[in-house]
Amino acid sequence: MSGALIIVSGGQSGVDRGALDAALDCGTPCAGWCPEGRTAEDGVIPGRYPLSELPGAGPPERTRRNVADSDGTLILLQGALHGGTAYTHATCVELGKPVLLVDAAVTRTADAAARALEFVAAHGIRRLNVAGPRASHWNGARTYAYAVVHALIGLAMRHEAHR
């Protein structure tokens, strides 16, 4: 890992927003692709999130582009892979991109952040895509993602300071 970590996400409710909120609150660069019209399950993705609209695209195209444009993907979930989260994992495998699955049901946020830092360092990841279920599929998604990514950024900054 060299240089500042950039958090990438698609802006959907849940994990995506938690990751972006943590990056923004920490002053860490963040980016990502979102569907045309900045659509999400809860309406329009707020303008505070620095996302680029992918013309003519919906969630699958957005997901594929965020995976492709990142060095690796951290998937935060609770329980089994399903829906868009399963598609994200399959896309990582198809494109040969490193992917780390963290199950919130069995992983405390501090442990998840430590595992994510090891993953980022082991694969030389600078642009980290963070993905997982939307809010309607996991009520605590945004809170868990925020805590993990906030802690990861802190760990990554300390890691870089000691290099």
CYANA upper distance limits for C-alpha pairs under 8 A (distance plus 0.5 A):
  1 MET  CA    120 VAL  CA      7.08
  1 MET  CA    121 ALA  CA      5.46
  1 MET  CA    122 ALA  CA      8.31
  1 MET  CA    123 HIS  CA      8.07
  1 MET  CA    124 GLY  CA      4.83
  1 MET  CA    125 ILE  CA      6.20
  1 MET  CA    126 ARG  CA      6.76
  2 SER  CA    124 GLY  CA      7.71
  2 SER  CA    126 ARG  CA      7.38
  2 SER  CA    160 GLU  CA      7.85
  3 GLY  CA    126 ARG  CA      7.61
  3 GLY  CA    160 GLU  CA      8.03
  4 ALA  CA     28 THR  CA      8.12
  4 ALA  CA     29 PRO  CA      8.39
  4 ALA  CA    126 ARG  CA      7.34
  4 ALA  CA    157 MET  CA      8.24
  5 LEU  CA     28 THR  CA      7.69
  5 LEU  CA     29 PRO  CA      7.77
  5 LEU  CA    125 ILE  CA      8.23
  5 LEU  CA    126 ARG  CA      5.44
  5 LEU  CA    127 ARG  CA      6.64
  5 LEU  CA    128 LEU  CA      7.65
  5 LEU  CA    153 ILE  CA      7.97
  5 LEU  CA    156 ALA  CA      8.00
  6 ILE  CA     28 THR  CA      7.15
  6 ILE  CA     29 PRO  CA      5.53
  6 ILE  CA     30 CYS  CA      5.80
  6 ILE  CA     31 ALA  CA      7.92
  6 ILE  CA    126 ARG  CA      6.54
  6 ILE  CA    127 ARG  CA      5.25
  6 ILE  CA    128 LEU  CA      6.62
  7 ILE  CA     19 ALA  CA      7.80
  7 ILE  CA     20 LEU  CA      7.48
  7 ILE  CA     23 ALA  CA      7.08
  7 ILE  CA     28 THR  CA      8.01
  7 ILE  CA     29 PRO  CA      6.94
  7 ILE  CA     30 CYS  CA      5.04
  7 ILE  CA     31 ALA  CA      6.95
  7 ILE  CA    127 ARG  CA      6.58
  7 ILE  CA    128 LEU  CA      5.67
  7 ILE  CA    129 ASN  CA      6.57
  7 ILE  CA    130 VAL  CA      7.48
  8 VAL  CA     20 LEU  CA      8.09
  8 VAL  CA     30 CYS  CA      6.09
  8 VAL  CA     31 ALA  CA      5.42
  8 VAL  CA     32 GLY  CA      5.38
  8 VAL  CA     66 ASN  CA      7.41
  8 VAL  CA     70 SER  CA      7.78
  8 VAL  CA    127 ARG  CA      7.10
  8 VAL  CA    128 LEU  CA      6.23
  8 VAL  CA    129 ASN  CA      4.89
  8 VAL  CA    130 VAL  CA      6.65
  9 SER  CA     16 ASP  CA      5.88
  9 SER  CA     17 ARG  CA      8.28
  9 SER  CA     19 ALA  CA      7.75
  9 SER  CA     20 LEU  CA      7.33
  9 SER  CA     30 CYS  CA      8.35
  9 SER  CA     31 ALA  CA      7.12
  9 SER  CA     32 GLY  CA      5.53
  9 SER  CA     33 TRP  CA      7.64
  9 SER  CA     66 ASN  CA      7.30
  9 SER  CA    129 ASN  CA      6.09
  9 SER  CA    130 VAL  CA      6.02
  9 SER  CA    131 ALA  CA      7.00
 10 GLY  CA     16 ASP  CA      6.54
 10 GLY  CA     32 GLY  CA      5.98
 10 GLY  CA     33 TRP  CA      5.89
 10 GLY  CA     34 CYS  CA      5.46
 10 GLY  CA     51 LEU  CA      7.86
 10 GLY  CA     62 ARG  CA      7.18
 10 GLY  CA     63 THR  CA      7.41
 10 GLY  CA     66 ASN  CA      7.59
 10 GLY  CA    131 ALA  CA      8.39
 11 GLY  CA     16 ASP  CA      5.63
 11 GLY  CA     17 ARG  CA      5.95
 11 GLY  CA     20 LEU  CA      8.03
 11 GLY  CA     32 GLY  CA      8.29
 11 GLY  CA     33 TRP  CA      8.49
 11 GLY  CA     34 CYS  CA      6.83
 11 GLY  CA     40 ALA  CA      7.83
 11 GLY  CA     45 ILE  CA      6.90
 11 GLY  CA     49 TYR  CA      7.88
 11 GLY  CA     51 LEU  CA      7.97
 12 GLN  CA     16 ASP  CA      5.93
 12 GLN  CA     17 ARG  CA      6.78
 12 GLN  CA     40 ALA  CA      5.70
 12 GLN  CA     41 GLU  CA      7.46
 12 GLN  CA     45 ILE  CA      7.87
 12 GLN  CA    134 ARG  CA      6.75
 13 SER  CA     17 ARG  CA      6.09
 13 SER  CA     40 ALA  CA      7.20
 13 SER  CA     41 GLU  CA      7.24
 13 SER  CA     42 ASP  CA      7.33
 13 SER  CA    134 ARG  CA      5.54
 13 SER  CA    135 ALA  CA      5.81
 13 SER  CA    142 ARG  CA      7.89
 14 GLY  CA     18 GLY  CA      6.81
 14 GLY  CA    132 GLY  CA      8.04
 14 GLY  CA    133 PRO  CA      6.71
 14 GLY  CA    134 ARG  CA      4.78
 14 GLY  CA    135 ALA  CA      4.59
 14 GLY  CA    136 SER  CA      8.28
 14 GLY  CA    138 TRP  CA      7.84
 14 GLY  CA    139 ASN  CA      8.19
 14 GLY  CA    140 GLY  CA      8.11
 14 GLY  CA    141 ALA  CA      5.31
 14 GLY  CA    142 ARG  CA      4.82
 14 GLY  CA    145 ALA  CA      8.42
 15 VAL  CA     19 ALA  CA      6.68
 15 VAL  CA     76 LEU  CA      7.60
 15 VAL  CA    130 VAL  CA      8.01
 15 VAL  CA    131 ALA  CA      6.54
 15 VAL  CA    132 GLY  CA      5.78
 15 VAL  CA    133 PRO  CA      6.56
 15 VAL  CA    134 ARG  CA      6.78
 15 VAL  CA    135 ALA  CA      7.95
 15 VAL  CA    141 ALA  CA      5.50
 15 VAL  CA    142 ARG  CA      5.27
 15 VAL  CA    143 THR  CA      8.46
 15 VAL  CA    144 TYR  CA      8.10
 15 VAL  CA    145 ALA  CA      5.74
 15 VAL  CA    146 TYR  CA      8.21
 16 ASP  CA     20 LEU  CA      6.83
 16 ASP  CA    130 VAL  CA      7.05
 16 ASP  CA    131 ALA  CA      6.26
 16 ASP  CA    132 GLY  CA      7.43
 16 ASP  CA    134 ARG  CA      8.11
 16 ASP  CA    142 ARG  CA      7.82
 16 ASP  CA    145 ALA  CA      8.20
 17 ARG  CA     21 ASP  CA      6.38
 17 ARG  CA    142 ARG  CA      6.76
 18 GLY  CA     22 ALA  CA      6.71
 18 GLY  CA    141 ALA  CA      7.90
 18 GLY  CA    142 ARG  CA      4.73
 18 GLY  CA    143 THR  CA      6.71
 18 GLY  CA    144 TYR  CA      7.95
 18 GLY  CA    145 ALA  CA      5.47
 18 GLY  CA    146 TYR  CA      4.75
 18 GLY  CA    149 VAL  CA      8.46
 19 ALA  CA     23 ALA  CA      6.85
 19 ALA  CA    130 VAL  CA      7.09
 19 ALA  CA    142 ARG  CA      8.04
 19 ALA  CA    145 ALA  CA      5.97
 19 ALA  CA    146 TYR  CA      5.72
 19 ALA  CA    149 VAL  CA      6.21
 19 ALA  CA    150 HIS  CA      8.32
 20 LEU  CA     24 LEU  CA      6.63
 20 LEU  CA     30 CYS  CA      7.09
 20 LEU  CA     49 TYR  CA      7.58
 20 LEU  CA    146 TYR  CA      8.35
 21 ASP  CA     25 ASP  CA      6.51
 21 ASP  CA    146 TYR  CA      7.12
 22 ALA  CA     26 CYS  CA      6.61
 22 ALA  CA    146 TYR  CA      5.64
 22 ALA  CA    147 ALA  CA      7.98
 22 ALA  CA    149 VAL  CA      6.51
 22 ALA  CA    150 HIS  CA      5.51
 23 ALA  CA     27 GLY  CA      6.56
 23 ALA  CA     28 THR  CA      5.31
 23 ALA  CA     29 PRO  CA      7.07
 23 ALA  CA     30 CYS  CA      6.76
 23 ALA  CA    149 VAL  CA      7.78
 23 ALA  CA    150 HIS  CA      7.37
 23 ALA  CA    153 ILE  CA      8.13
 24 LEU  CA     28 THR  CA      6.48
 24 LEU  CA     29 PRO  CA      7.75
 24 LEU  CA     30 CYS  CA      7.72
 26 CYS  CA    150 HIS  CA      7.57
 26 CYS  CA    153 ILE  CA      8.03
 28 THR  CA    153 ILE  CA      8.20
 30 CYS  CA     50 PRO  CA      7.43
 31 ALA  CA     49 TYR  CA      8.29
 31 ALA  CA     50 PRO  CA      6.08
 31 ALA  CA     51 LEU  CA      5.88
 31 ALA  CA     52 SER  CA      8.16
 32 GLY  CA     50 PRO  CA      7.89
 32 GLY  CA     51 LEU  CA      5.48
 32 GLY  CA     52 SER  CA      6.78
 32 GLY  CA     66 ASN  CA      6.59
 33 TRP  CA     51 LEU  CA      5.99
 33 TRP  CA     52 SER  CA      5.40
 33 TRP  CA     53 GLU  CA      6.29
 33 TRP  CA     54 LEU  CA      6.65
 33 TRP  CA     62 ARG  CA      6.08
 33 TRP  CA     63 THR  CA      8.32
 33 TRP  CA     65 ARG  CA      7.39
 33 TRP  CA     66 ASN  CA      6.60
 34 CYS  CA     38 ARG  CA      6.31
 34 CYS  CA     39 THR  CA      7.99
 34 CYS  CA     51 LEU  CA      6.74
 34 CYS  CA     52 SER  CA      6.57
 34 CYS  CA     53 GLU  CA      5.52
 34 CYS  CA     54 LEU  CA      6.55
 34 CYS  CA     58 GLY  CA      8.33
 34 CYS  CA     59 PRO  CA      7.84
 34 CYS  CA     62 ARG  CA      5.96
 35 PRO  CA     39 THR  CA      6.44
 35 PRO  CA     53 GLU  CA      6.08
 35 PRO  CA     54 LEU  CA      5.98
 35 PRO  CA     55 PRO  CA      7.82
 35 PRO  CA     56 GLY  CA      8.05
 35 PRO  CA     57 ALA  CA      5.68
 35 PRO  CA     58 GLY  CA      5.25
 35 PRO  CA     59 PRO  CA      6.42
 35 PRO  CA     61 GLU  CA      8.27
 35 PRO  CA     62 ARG  CA      6.40
 36 GLU  CA     53 GLU  CA      5.45
 36 GLU  CA     54 LEU  CA      5.82
 36 GLU  CA     55 PRO  CA      5.74
 36 GLU  CA     56 GLY  CA      6.36
 36 GLU  CA     57 ALA  CA      6.18
 36 GLU  CA     58 GLY  CA      7.30
 37 GLY  CA     44 VAL  CA      7.77
 37 GLY  CA     53 GLU  CA      7.39
 38 ARG  CA     44 VAL  CA      5.91
 38 ARG  CA     45 ILE  CA      5.70
 38 ARG  CA     53 GLU  CA      6.85
 39 THR  CA     43 GLY  CA      6.39
 39 THR  CA     44 VAL  CA      5.33
 39 THR  CA     45 ILE  CA      6.50
 40 ALA  CA     44 VAL  CA      6.42
 40 ALA  CA     45 ILE  CA      6.65
 41 GLU  CA    134 ARG  CA      8.47
 45 ILE  CA     49 TYR  CA      8.00
 54 LEU  CA     62 ARG  CA      7.30
 57 ALA  CA     61 GLU  CA      6.09
 57 ALA  CA     62 ARG  CA      7.09
 58 GLY  CA     62 ARG  CA      6.77
 59 PRO  CA     63 THR  CA      6.53
 60 PRO  CA     64 ARG  CA      6.71
 60 PRO  CA     84 GLY  CA      8.11
 60 PRO  CA     87 TYR  CA      8.27
 61 GLU  CA     65 ARG  CA      6.65
 62 ARG  CA     66 ASN  CA      6.70
 63 THR  CA     67 VAL  CA      6.72
 63 THR  CA     88 THR  CA      6.84
 64 ARG  CA     68 ALA  CA      6.56
 64 ARG  CA     88 THR  CA      7.76
 64 ARG  CA     91 THR  CA      6.90
 65 ARG  CA     69 ASP  CA      6.44
 66 ASN  CA     70 SER  CA      6.66
 66 ASN  CA    129 ASN  CA      7.07
 67 VAL  CA     71 ASP  CA      8.33
 67 VAL  CA     72 GLY  CA      7.64
 67 VAL  CA     73 THR  CA      7.22
 67 VAL  CA     88 THR  CA      7.99
 67 VAL  CA     91 THR  CA      7.65
 67 VAL  CA     92 CYS  CA      6.87
 67 VAL  CA     97 LYS  CA      8.03
 67 VAL  CA    129 ASN  CA      6.97
 68 ALA  CA     92 CYS  CA      8.49
 68 ALA  CA     95 LEU  CA      7.63
 68 ALA  CA     97 LYS  CA      8.26
 69 ASP  CA    127 ARG  CA      8.44
 70 SER  CA    126 ARG  CA      8.48
 70 SER  CA    127 ARG  CA      5.47
 70 SER  CA    128 LEU  CA      6.30
 70 SER  CA    129 ASN  CA      6.33
 71 ASP  CA     97 LYS  CA      7.34
 71 ASP  CA     98 PRO  CA      7.80
 71 ASP  CA    124 GLY  CA      8.37
 71 ASP  CA    125 ILE  CA      5.71
 71 ASP  CA    126 ARG  CA      7.01
 71 ASP  CA    127 ARG  CA      5.85
 71 ASP  CA    128 LEU  CA      6.62
 71 ASP  CA    129 ASN  CA      8.18
 72 GLY  CA     92 CYS  CA      8.45
 72 GLY  CA     97 LYS  CA      6.09
 72 GLY  CA     98 PRO  CA      5.24
 72 GLY  CA     99 VAL  CA      6.23
 72 GLY  CA    120 VAL  CA      8.27
 72 GLY  CA    123 HIS  CA      8.29
 72 GLY  CA    125 ILE  CA      6.75
 72 GLY  CA    127 ARG  CA      7.56
 72 GLY  CA    128 LEU  CA      5.95
 72 GLY  CA    129 ASN  CA      6.68
 73 THR  CA     92 CYS  CA      7.89
 73 THR  CA     97 LYS  CA      7.96
 73 THR  CA     98 PRO  CA      6.87
 73 THR  CA     99 VAL  CA      5.25
 73 THR  CA    100 LEU  CA      6.92
 73 THR  CA    128 LEU  CA      6.19
 73 THR  CA    129 ASN  CA      5.00
 73 THR  CA    130 VAL  CA      6.21
 73 THR  CA    131 ALA  CA      7.66
 74 LEU  CA     99 VAL  CA      6.36
 74 LEU  CA    100 LEU  CA      5.46
 74 LEU  CA    101 LEU  CA      6.75
 74 LEU  CA    102 VAL  CA      8.08
 74 LEU  CA    116 ALA  CA      7.65
 74 LEU  CA    128 LEU  CA      7.52
 74 LEU  CA    129 ASN  CA      6.65
 74 LEU  CA    130 VAL  CA      5.34
 74 LEU  CA    131 ALA  CA      6.78
 75 ILE  CA     85 THR  CA      8.06
 75 ILE  CA     89 HIS  CA      8.22
 75 ILE  CA     99 VAL  CA      7.73
 75 ILE  CA    100 LEU  CA      6.51
 75 ILE  CA    101 LEU  CA      5.34
 75 ILE  CA    102 VAL  CA      6.67
 75 ILE  CA    130 VAL  CA      6.43
 75 ILE  CA    131 ALA  CA      5.35
 75 ILE  CA    132 GLY  CA      5.82
 76 LEU  CA    101 LEU  CA      6.65
 76 LEU  CA    102 VAL  CA      5.51
 76 LEU  CA    103 ASP  CA      6.67
 76 LEU  CA    104 ALA  CA      7.39
 76 LEU  CA    130 VAL  CA      8.00
 76 LEU  CA    131 ALA  CA      6.83
 76 LEU  CA    132 GLY  CA      5.59
 76 LEU  CA    133 PRO  CA      8.22
 76 LEU  CA    145 ALA  CA      7.41
 77 LEU  CA     81 LEU  CA      7.88
 77 LEU  CA    101 LEU  CA      7.97
 77 LEU  CA    102 VAL  CA      6.79
 77 LEU  CA    103 ASP  CA      5.59
 77 LEU  CA    104 ALA  CA      6.45
 77 LEU  CA    132 GLY  CA      6.03
 77 LEU  CA    133 PRO  CA      6.85
 77 LEU  CA    141 ALA  CA      8.03
 78 GLN  CA    103 ASP  CA      5.58
 78 GLN  CA    104 ALA  CA      5.52
 78 GLN  CA    105 ALA  CA      5.85
 78 GLN  CA    138 TRP  CA      7.78
 79 GLY  CA    103 ASP  CA      6.65
 79 GLY  CA    104 ALA  CA      8.12
 79 GLY  CA    105 ALA  CA      6.96
 81 LEU  CA     85 THR  CA      6.53
 81 LEU  CA     86 ALA  CA      5.43
 82 HIS  CA     86 ALA  CA      5.21
 82 HIS  CA     87 TYR  CA      8.23
 83 GLY  CA     87 TYR  CA      6.97
 84 GLY  CA     88 THR  CA      6.66
 84 GLY  CA    132 GLY  CA      8.23
 84 GLY  CA    133 PRO  CA      7.66
 85 THR  CA     89 HIS  CA      6.88
 85 THR  CA    131 ALA  CA      7.51
 85 THR  CA    132 GLY  CA      5.70
 85 THR  CA    133 PRO  CA      6.41
 86 ALA  CA     90 ALA  CA      6.67
 87 TYR  CA     91 THR  CA      6.55
 88 THR  CA     92 CYS  CA      6.79
 88 THR  CA    131 ALA  CA      7.97
 89 HIS  CA     93 VAL  CA      6.88
 89 HIS  CA     99 VAL  CA      7.76
 90 ALA  CA     94 GLU  CA      6.55
 91 THR  CA     95 LEU  CA      6.52
 92 CYS  CA     96 GLY  CA      6.42
 92 CYS  CA     97 LYS  CA      5.37
 92 CYS  CA     98 PRO  CA      7.26
 92 CYS  CA     99 VAL  CA      6.93
 93 VAL  CA     97 LYS  CA      6.73
 93 VAL  CA     98 PRO  CA      8.26
 93 VAL  CA     99 VAL  CA      8.34
 98 PRO  CA    123 HIS  CA      7.85
100 LEU  CA    116 ALA  CA      7.94
100 LEU  CA    119 PHE  CA      7.61
102 VAL  CA    107 THR  CA      7.50
102 VAL  CA    112 ALA  CA      7.04
103 ASP  CA    107 THR  CA      6.46
104 ALA  CA    108 ARG  CA      7.20
104 ALA  CA    109 THR  CA      8.16
104 ALA  CA    144 TYR  CA      8.04
107 THR  CA    111 ASP  CA      6.75
107 THR  CA    112 ALA  CA      6.52
108 ARG  CA    112 ALA  CA      6.64
109 THR  CA    113 ALA  CA      6.63
109 THR  CA    144 TYR  CA      7.37
109 THR  CA    147 ALA  CA      6.75
109 THR  CA    148 VAL  CA      5.61
109 THR  CA    151 ALA  CA      8.38
110 ALA  CA    114 ALA  CA      6.77
110 ALA  CA    148 VAL  CA      7.24
110 ALA  CA    151 ALA  CA      7.31
111 ASP  CA    115 ARG  CA      6.65
112 ALA  CA    116 ALA  CA      6.57
112 ALA  CA    148 VAL  CA      6.74
113 ALA  CA    117 LEU  CA      6.66
113 ALA  CA    148 VAL  CA      5.62
113 ALA  CA    149 VAL  CA      7.26
113 ALA  CA    151 ALA  CA      6.28
113 ALA  CA    152 LEU  CA      5.18
113 ALA  CA    155 LEU  CA      8.26
114 ALA  CA    118 GLU  CA      6.85
114 ALA  CA    152 LEU  CA      7.39
114 ALA  CA    155 LEU  CA      8.09
115 ARG  CA    119 PHE  CA      6.70
116 ALA  CA    120 VAL  CA      6.58
116 ALA  CA    152 LEU  CA      7.32
117 LEU  CA    121 ALA  CA      6.55
117 LEU  CA    152 LEU  CA      6.74
117 LEU  CA    155 LEU  CA      7.57
117 LEU  CA    156 ALA  CA      7.05
118 GLU  CA    122 ALA  CA      6.41
119 PHE  CA    123 HIS  CA      6.73
120 VAL  CA    124 GLY  CA      6.36
120 VAL  CA    125 ILE  CA      5.35
120 VAL  CA    126 ARG  CA      8.01
120 VAL  CA    128 LEU  CA      8.24
121 ALA  CA    125 ILE  CA      7.06
132 GLY  CA    141 ALA  CA      8.29
133 PRO  CA    137 HIS  CA      6.38
133 PRO  CA    138 TRP  CA      6.73
133 PRO  CA    141 ALA  CA      7.30
134 ARG  CA    138 TRP  CA      6.98
134 ARG  CA    141 ALA  CA      7.58
135 ALA  CA    139 ASN  CA      5.83
135 ALA  CA    140 GLY  CA      7.81
135 ALA  CA    141 ALA  CA      6.56
135 ALA  CA    142 ARG  CA      7.54
140 GLY  CA    144 TYR  CA      6.60
141 ALA  CA    145 ALA  CA      6.50
142 ARG  CA    146 TYR  CA      6.48
143 THR  CA    147 ALA  CA      6.76
144 TYR  CA    148 VAL  CA      6.68
145 ALA  CA    149 VAL  CA      6.46
146 TYR  CA    150 HIS  CA      6.32
147 ALA  CA    151 ALA  CA      6.59
148 VAL  CA    152 LEU  CA      6.49
149 VAL  CA    153 ILE  CA      6.56
150 HIS  CA    154 GLY  CA      6.96
151 ALA  CA    155 LEU  CA      6.70
152 LEU  CA    156 ALA  CA      6.46
153 ILE  CA    157 MET  CA      6.59
154 GLY  CA    158 ARG  CA      6.85
155 LEU  CA    159 HIS  CA      6.52
156 ALA  CA    160 GLU  CA      6.63
157 MET  CA    161 ALA  CA      6.69
158 ARG  CA    162 HIS  CA      6.91
159 HIS  CA    163 ARG  CA      7.18
